[in-house]
Amino acid sequence: MASSISGTPAPLWTPAELAAATGGTLRGAPAPALSGVSIDTRTLARGDVFFAIRGENSDGHDYVAAALGRKAGLCVVSAEGLEKIVASLPAGAPLLVVPDVLAGLEAAGRAARARTAARIVAVTGSVGKTTTKEALLLALGADGPTHASVASYNNHWGVPLSLARMPAGSRYGVFELGMNHPGEITPLSALVRPHVAIVTTIEPVHLGHFSGIEAIADAKAEIFTGVEPGGAAVLNRDNPHFARLAAAARAAGIERIIGFGEAEAAEARLVNVALQPDSSTATAEILGKTVSFKVGLPGRHIVQNALAVLAAAKLAGADLALAAIALGSLGPPPGRGVRTALAVKGGQALLIDESYNANPASMRAALSVLGNMPVGPRGRRIAVLGDMLELGETGPALHAGLAGDAGQASDLVFCAGPLMRGLYEALPDNRRGGWAPDSTALAPLVAGALRGSDVIMVKGSLGSRMGPLARSLIDAYRADGARTEG
């Protein structure tokens, strides 16, 4: 959408600016003002730039005609791709022809980063990246116009797309950097060039692609390579890999290293916390300042990352008091704790949708939240768990190792997938709700067990397809009768 940061609407790009940034050649009659950037015609708005990226499963050039039909202001295409579709395009179609579309998007991202004086915060880590990014958006947004990547746009196309969408007048920018292989964060950090780099934590995630957890720490530490001179690193002081990360930050030339957590040595230190079923309140010392705050999401892990958010806000020059107040408005992104009331046999139940993704650390955190949830008379805490993927040879042991947490937090546990069978079989008999080979087969078992006052938490890796299971329960039992999308 257009930027109104200065008080009057301003275009995000002009065709000439984008042509200069990408080195491309303009053709046809592009819109004089371009209001947004998109790579998906389904979400493209009138006046947007459409980048026809070629992906693994589809070629954006096949959708250029559709983008023009939706009144795209300009379509960025490659010369090779244009040859295939030129006959299907109307005369005078607004085009920007570049050698490579993804490289053009990256160039636009670099240009957007170069033209702004915004203070930039980048976030990576094994767990909690997206929620921390959303918390930063709130905290920094309380002090001034803040741009942030949407959803989990944290990869080789998501990061440059998010950068290209950043208005020139932004005061702050927040970007999430992700990876599942070594070497993926280095080019992303070079694009973003953050002033503050946060690593939320290091956990056994994507182990199937790494030699061990130390290699995961090293891959996350790639974020330091792009930090601007005089910048800072904000690291989890309670994580056993803090020293390794701190050494990597120093090797990258970062002198200011801030630890967050409960450790006495942490510069952003948790003093006390009160955990509630739907929020938390805490007091912390943030870079020498005592701050009391509320976080609008439950869980100690959320409070832990809020310390990093407040430290980063202070380092970026934002008002710490305003940042702390803003955290009270934090809500869950889709699939990361969204709650829905269900009308079931015997009354109302509550579904907590944690289905976006899963690894051992996030699974334990979600189970901890479930264990803290109040239930009514005869109500039960029910965990519905799908396989955690990309754990390599350690997968079976890591699944079985969650049995203690699941059994303690839950009255009943349902499991889907071959890896989760190990957890299911490690549970006491009185905690076993049911197992199925996949989420589709598990759904009717869960539905048949629900009753009033239950609290049900659904979680698993994306590939285990626990999201559709959660949506099926919501569509069947949602108390307000509405249906979910997606």
TORMIRO-870295 format. One record per residue (C-alpha): residue number from 1; residue in one letter; x, y, z. Coordinates in steps of 0.05 Angstrom, whole numbers, plus 5000, padded with zeros to 4 digits. Last residue first. Layout:
NUM,A,X,Y,Z;
...
//
This chain:
486,G,4854,4567,5080;
485,E,4796,4605,5112;
484,T,4757,4587,5175;
483,R,4682,4583,5180;
482,A,4637,4623,5225;
481,G,4585,4589,5269;
480,D,4600,4630,5331;
479,A,4616,4568,5373;
478,R,4661,4536,5322;
477,Y,4645,4462,5323;
476,A,4653,4432,5254;
475,D,4693,4488,5221;
474,I,4738,4495,5282;
473,L,4750,4420,5286;
472,S,4767,4417,5212;
471,R,4811,4478,5218;
470,A,4852,4445,5273;
469,L,4861,4382,5231;
468,P,4879,4424,5170;
467,G,4933,4457,5211;
466,M,4960,4391,5237;
465,R,4988,4376,5168;
464,S,5050,4336,5189;
463,G,5090,4375,5138;
462,L,5078,4440,5175;
461,S,5108,4411,5238;
460,G,5060,4395,5295;
459,K,5013,4426,5345;
458,V,4940,4424,5367;
457,M,4921,4445,5438;
456,I,4852,4426,5464;
455,V,4821,4455,5527;
454,D,4760,4416,5550;
453,S,4703,4450,5587;
452,G,4649,4414,5547;
451,R,4666,4349,5512;
450,L,4713,4326,5457;
449,A,4729,4252,5447;
448,G,4694,4240,5381;
447,A,4728,4300,5349;
446,V,4797,4275,5369;
445,L,4785,4206,5339;
444,P,4753,4238,5277;
443,A,4816,4281,5265;
442,L,4868,4226,5274;
441,A,4858,4195,5205;
440,T,4868,4262,5170;
439,S,4927,4278,5216;
438,D,4967,4218,5196;
437,P,4985,4147,5219;
436,A,4936,4150,5277;
435,W,4945,4148,5352;
434,G,4893,4155,5407;
433,G,4877,4186,5475;
432,R,4934,4157,5515;
431,R,4943,4192,5582;
430,N,4915,4136,5626;
429,D,4960,4084,5592;
428,P,5023,4122,5613;
427,L,5059,4154,5554;
426,A,5121,4123,5521;
425,E,5078,4090,5468;
424,Y,5050,4157,5446;
423,L,5118,4190,5443;
422,G,5145,4135,5398;
421,R,5082,4137,5356;
420,M,5096,4211,5346;
419,L,5151,4192,5296;
418,P,5104,4151,5253;
417,G,5050,4205,5249;
416,A,4992,4231,5289;
415,C,4985,4233,5365;
414,F,4928,4245,5414;
413,V,4945,4259,5487;
412,L,4897,4262,5546;
411,D,4902,4294,5614;
410,S,4957,4339,5590;
409,A,5014,4381,5618;
408,Q,5049,4326,5657;
407,G,5040,4271,5605;
406,A,5062,4316,5549;
405,D,5124,4340,5586;
404,G,5143,4269,5606;
403,A,5129,4240,5538;
402,L,5172,4293,5502;
401,G,5233,4248,5502;
400,A,5197,4198,5457;
399,H,5196,4251,5403;
398,L,5269,4271,5412;
397,A,5290,4198,5411;
396,P,5254,4183,5346;
395,G,5280,4246,5312;
394,T,5354,4241,5330;
393,E,5371,4209,5263;
392,G,5349,4271,5226;
391,L,5306,4323,5261;
390,E,5276,4351,5197;
389,L,5204,4339,5221;
388,M,5165,4343,5286;
387,D,5107,4294,5278;
386,G,5037,4314,5300;
385,L,5008,4327,5368;
384,V,4938,4336,5396;
383,A,4945,4353,5470;
382,I,4881,4352,5512;
381,R,4873,4388,5578;
380,R,4809,4361,5608;
379,G,4743,4389,5631;
378,R,4701,4350,5682;
377,P,4686,4416,5717;
376,G,4719,4474,5681;
375,V,4790,4478,5656;
374,P,4845,4529,5672;
373,M,4905,4532,5625;
372,N,4974,4527,5655;
371,G,4988,4457,5628;
370,L,4969,4481,5558;
369,V,5020,4538,5563;
368,S,5074,4488,5584;
367,L,5054,4442,5527;
366,A,5064,4500,5478;
365,A,5134,4514,5507;
364,R,5153,4440,5505;
363,M,5131,4436,5432;
362,S,5169,4500,5415;
361,A,5233,4470,5443;
360,P,5224,4401,5412;
359,N,5206,4427,5343;
358,A,5140,4448,5314;
357,N,5106,4489,5260;
356,Y,5042,4528,5245;
355,S,4997,4482,5284;
354,E,4994,4519,5350;
353,D,4918,4527,5347;
352,I,4889,4530,5418;
351,L,4818,4502,5417;
350,L,4772,4518,5475;
349,A,4711,4476,5494;
348,Q,4639,4497,5505;
347,G,4582,4455,5532;
346,G,4564,4382,5542;
345,K,4576,4359,5471;
344,V,4615,4411,5433;
343,A,4609,4485,5417;
342,L,4681,4506,5404;
341,A,4714,4571,5425;
340,T,4774,4590,5384;
339,R,4844,4610,5407;
338,V,4902,4629,5363;
337,G,4967,4602,5393;
336,R,5016,4604,5336;
335,G,4977,4579,5277;
334,P,4960,4649,5253;
333,P,5000,4702,5291;
332,P,4984,4708,5365;
331,G,4968,4775,5397;
330,L,5011,4829,5428;
329,S,4971,4887,5454;
328,G,5005,4887,5522;
327,L,5071,4893,5487;
326,A,5054,4966,5470;
325,I,5063,4989,5542;
324,A,5135,4965,5543;
323,A,5152,4999,5476;
322,L,5122,5065,5501;
321,A,5165,5062,5563;
320,L,5228,5044,5524;
319,D,5222,5102,5475;
318,A,5259,5081,5412;
317,G,5333,5091,5399;
316,A,5348,5026,5364;
315,L,5386,5001,5425;
314,K,5325,5014,5469;
313,A,5279,4978,5421;
312,A,5328,4920,5417;
311,A,5330,4913,5493;
310,L,5254,4915,5496;
309,V,5248,4862,5442;
308,A,5301,4818,5474;
307,L,5265,4821,5541;
306,A,5200,4804,5504;
305,N,5235,4741,5481;
304,Q,5237,4715,5552;
303,V,5166,4737,5565;
302,I,5142,4696,5506;
301,H,5182,4635,5529;
300,R,5150,4642,5598;
299,G,5082,4631,5567;
298,P,5018,4669,5553;
297,L,5007,4725,5502;
296,G,4987,4797,5513;
295,V,5053,4815,5548;
294,K,5049,4861,5607;
293,F,5104,4907,5629;
292,S,5146,4933,5687;
291,V,5212,4965,5668;
290,T,5272,4981,5711;
289,K,5326,5016,5669;
288,G,5400,4996,5668;
287,L,5400,4964,5600;
286,I,5332,4933,5611;
285,E,5321,4909,5683;
284,A,5257,4870,5683;
283,T,5189,4866,5716;
282,A,5136,4819,5688;
281,T,5063,4808,5673;
280,S,5039,4750,5631;
279,S,4979,4736,5585;
278,D,4924,4686,5569;
277,P,4930,4632,5622;
276,Q,4969,4677,5670;
275,L,5044,4676,5684;
274,A,5071,4724,5737;
273,V,5143,4744,5726;
272,N,5201,4770,5766;
271,V,5269,4803,5755;
270,L,5280,4784,5682;
269,R,5346,4812,5658;
268,A,5364,4853,5597;
267,E,5438,4863,5611;
266,A,5442,4790,5629;
265,A,5499,4772,5678;
264,E,5451,4751,5733;
263,A,5419,4700,5686;
262,E,5344,4707,5677;
261,G,5344,4724,5604;
260,F,5375,4774,5556;
259,G,5448,4784,5537;
258,I,5472,4846,5501;
257,I,5535,4846,5457;
256,R,5562,4914,5437;
255,E,5629,4905,5402;
254,I,5606,4874,5337;
253,G,5665,4864,5290;
252,A,5643,4798,5258;
251,A,5691,4760,5304;
250,R,5657,4794,5363;
249,A,5590,4767,5340;
248,A,5618,4698,5330;
247,A,5647,4698,5400;
246,A,5580,4720,5428;
245,L,5545,4664,5390;
244,R,5592,4612,5419;
243,A,5586,4641,5489;
242,F,5510,4641,5485;
241,H,5506,4569,5463;
240,P,5481,4542,5530;
239,N,5420,4588,5526;
238,D,5405,4630,5587;
237,R,5441,4692,5560;
236,N,5397,4692,5497;
235,L,5431,4741,5451;
234,V,5422,4813,5428;
233,A,5477,4835,5380;
232,A,5493,4908,5369;
231,G,5512,4957,5314;
230,G,5570,5006,5312;
229,P,5585,4987,5240;
228,E,5522,4956,5208;
227,V,5507,4883,5220;
226,G,5512,4841,5157;
225,T,5560,4787,5183;
224,F,5523,4782,5250;
223,I,5464,4744,5219;
222,E,5512,4687,5201;
221,A,5508,4669,5275;
220,K,5446,4629,5260;
219,A,5488,4582,5217;
218,D,5541,4576,5272;
217,A,5487,4560,5324;
216,I,5460,4506,5278;
215,A,5530,4477,5270;
214,E,5535,4474,5346;
213,I,5469,4436,5346;
212,G,5499,4379,5306;
211,S,5523,4358,5237;
210,F,5467,4396,5203;
209,H,5411,4385,5152;
208,G,5372,4332,5191;
207,L,5381,4375,5253;
206,H,5331,4424,5223;
205,V,5315,4446,5295;
204,P,5354,4424,5357;
203,E,5352,4491,5394;
202,I,5389,4557,5392;
201,T,5352,4617,5420;
200,T,5323,4685,5402;
199,V,5382,4711,5361;
198,I,5371,4786,5354;
197,A,5411,4831,5308;
196,V,5410,4907,5318;
195,H,5433,4958,5266;
194,P,5412,4911,5211;
193,R,5442,4908,5141;
192,V,5380,4878,5109;
191,L,5411,4855,5044;
190,A,5477,4830,5075;
189,S,5436,4796,5129;
188,L,5399,4757,5075;
187,P,5463,4738,5039;
186,T,5492,4709,5104;
185,I,5428,4675,5127;
184,E,5428,4618,5077;
183,G,5500,4594,5086;
182,P,5483,4532,5126;
181,H,5416,4499,5113;
180,N,5346,4507,5144;
179,M,5345,4583,5146;
178,G,5305,4642,5170;
177,L,5314,4718,5174;
176,E,5258,4760,5202;
175,F,5259,4835,5187;
174,V,5239,4896,5227;
173,G,5246,4967,5201;
172,Y,5243,5032,5241;
171,R,5233,5105,5224;
170,S,5201,5090,5156;
169,G,5203,5148,5108;
168,A,5229,5109,5048;
167,P,5171,5060,5052;
166,M,5192,4987,5059;
165,R,5158,4941,5008;
164,A,5224,4926,4972;
163,L,5253,4903,5038;
162,S,5196,4854,5049;
161,L,5204,4826,4979;
160,P,5279,4821,4989;
159,V,5267,4781,5054;
158,G,5212,4736,5027;
157,W,5250,4715,4964;
156,H,5312,4684,4995;
155,N,5276,4667,5060;
154,N,5243,4702,5119;
153,Y,5173,4720,5097;
152,S,5141,4688,5158;
151,A,5077,4729,5160;
150,V,5091,4800,5139;
149,S,5159,4834,5141;
148,A,5160,4896,5183;
147,H,5155,4971,5172;
146,T,5152,5020,5230;
145,P,5127,5091,5232;
144,G,5144,5119,5301;
143,D,5149,5106,5376;
142,A,5091,5058,5387;
141,G,5111,5024,5322;
140,L,5177,5003,5355;
139,A,5142,4961,5407;
138,L,5086,4936,5363;
137,L,5130,4916,5305;
136,L,5180,4888,5354;
135,A,5126,4843,5383;
134,E,5109,4819,5313;
133,K,5182,4803,5299;
132,T,5186,4766,5366;
131,T,5125,4725,5346;
130,T,5156,4709,5279;
129,K,5225,4689,5306;
128,G,5202,4648,5366;
127,V,5244,4585,5358;
126,S,5310,4567,5325;
125,G,5335,4638,5321;
124,T,5333,4698,5275;
123,V,5312,4771,5282;
122,A,5335,4833,5245;
121,V,5326,4904,5272;
120,I,5335,4964,5227;
119,R,5338,5038,5245;
118,A,5307,5075,5187;
117,A,5347,5127,5148;
116,T,5318,5100,5083;
115,R,5344,5103,5011;
114,A,5395,5047,5017;
113,R,5346,4995,5044;
112,A,5297,5008,4988;
111,A,5354,5003,4938;
110,R,5377,4937,4966;
109,G,5306,4910,4964;
108,A,5297,4933,4892;
107,A,5363,4898,4874;
106,E,5338,4834,4908;
105,L,5273,4838,4868;
104,G,5314,4847,4804;
103,A,5357,4786,4822;
102,L,5292,4748,4830;
101,V,5268,4773,4762;
100,D,5331,4758,4722;
99,P,5357,4797,4662;
98,V,5305,4853,4672;
97,V,5246,4878,4631;
96,L,5200,4927,4666;
95,L,5131,4922,4636;
94,P,5067,4963,4630;
93,A,5027,4929,4574;
92,G,5024,4976,4514;
91,A,4987,4926,4471;
90,P,4954,4871,4512;
89,L,4993,4809,4532;
88,S,4981,4739,4506;
87,A,5030,4743,4448;
86,V,5085,4766,4495;
85,I,5080,4705,4539;
84,K,5138,4659,4522;
83,E,5185,4715,4498;
82,L,5172,4753,4562;
81,G,5202,4697,4603;
80,E,5268,4701,4567;
79,A,5271,4777,4572;
78,S,5255,4772,4646;
77,V,5193,4804,4675;
76,V,5174,4859,4724;
75,C,5101,4877,4716;
74,L,5078,4949,4728;
73,G,5016,4984,4755;
72,A,4979,4919,4766;
71,K,4906,4928,4747;
70,R,4879,4860,4768;
69,G,4876,4840,4694;
68,L,4948,4861,4689;
67,A,4966,4812,4744;
66,A,4925,4758,4708;
65,A,4964,4770,4644;
64,V,5029,4766,4683;
63,Y,5009,4699,4714;
62,D,5048,4651,4670;
61,H,5108,4696,4679;
60,G,5107,4679,4752;
59,D,5133,4609,4737;
58,S,5109,4553,4781;
57,N,5133,4494,4822;
56,E,5204,4509,4841;
55,G,5196,4584,4832;
54,R,5202,4633,4774;
53,I,5188,4703,4799;
52,A,5142,4748,4759;
51,F,5150,4811,4802;
50,F,5083,4848,4803;
49,V,5086,4922,4821;
48,D,5022,4945,4854;
47,G,4974,4997,4826;
46,R,4911,4957,4840;
45,A,4924,4905,4893;
44,L,4959,4837,4886;
43,T,4938,4785,4938;
42,R,4918,4729,4890;
41,T,4967,4754,4838;
40,D,5025,4733,4882;
39,I,5095,4764,4876;
38,S,5074,4832,4902;
37,V,5101,4902,4912;
36,G,5059,4963,4931;
35,S,5034,5032,4912;
34,L,5067,5046,4845;
33,A,5058,5117,4821;
32,P,5062,5138,4748;
31,A,5026,5074,4726;
30,P,5066,5039,4671;
29,A,5053,5054,4598;
28,G,5090,5006,4552;
27,R,5162,4985,4563;
26,L,5213,5002,4617;
25,T,5283,4972,4613;
24,G,5316,4943,4675;
23,G,5377,4964,4715;
22,T,5341,4941,4778;
21,A,5346,5004,4821;
20,A,5343,5052,4762;
19,A,5282,5017,4733;
18,L,5249,5018,4801;
17,E,5262,5092,4809;
16,A,5237,5107,4739;
15,P,5173,5067,4750;
14,T,5158,5107,4813;
13,W,5160,5070,4879;
12,L,5124,5068,4946;
11,P,5082,5127,4923;
10,A,5069,5182,4973;
9,P,5006,5198,5011;
8,T,5012,5260,5055;
7,G,5028,5259,5129;
6,S,5102,5242,5122;
5,I,5089,5168,5136;
4,S,5031,5163,5087;
3,S,5062,5105,5048;
2,A,5021,5073,4993;
1,M,5000,5000,5000;
//
